[in-house]
Amino acid sequence: MNPTHLLILAEAAPTAAPGGGLGMFVPMILIMVMFYFILIRPQRKQQKAQEEMRKNVRVGDKVVSIGGIHGLVSGMTDKTVSVKIADGLSIKFDRSAIASVESKGKGGDSSDEKEEETDEKQG
């Protein structure tokens, strides 16, 4: 190919419309905004609620650990919680290992306590 042929081909090539690149980014930006409102924002709210719940744990509250261990809070430090799971048996957990809290002020007997009482009577 001659250099003159290259010049002719270069002149004949269509040029991109000015501002055509911006039109491609608008849908991408809209998708990112949708991801923020659908995924990221609700997850942050849930994390804040979990942190607040763990901060408000008090001695005497019923807790369930991430591993599924149920017990009563018997002692606390800044980072750990001692959970009484049986008479004379206490386990120390990190606060972040608490999955849910049921305050001692919420309702009387739960079905779990009734099951434990019937198990003790039978066994």
Steps between C-alpha positions, in 0.01 A plus 500: 500500500615848414508774757252685281251216541532529878430871485190440290376231742566727799301782343212269414469352853195633688571707807318454830234752584610747765350407837423146383714353782282663766193318376671171579574597862148611596357144518806384696451781753129415533585134564749599773237722667248216492754260657561751777131534589415131456804329655749723682271737694273231654805295600653799680174561687492136608861515619428812706197333658710192590771721655242689704342174620840367611584825681172486695553148641456500878556244775194274522410524131433181307731472200558264209850471357582471131572133567150449642586486872221639720574644842477783752756780517681470833784747452644747251810692403549744213566227245376176658181362654476209745196287425360253754375197309441263793535496879864566576596513129588830337654573162678820401410636154617793298218756471504459123398133545155596630232442237191612691398638839179455694489735797387360834212749495339342191226253594509224757544132417613417153440168327872415545470527879189282500680237293795504741266456797327202343837346409617538862180339632532207259874445549 
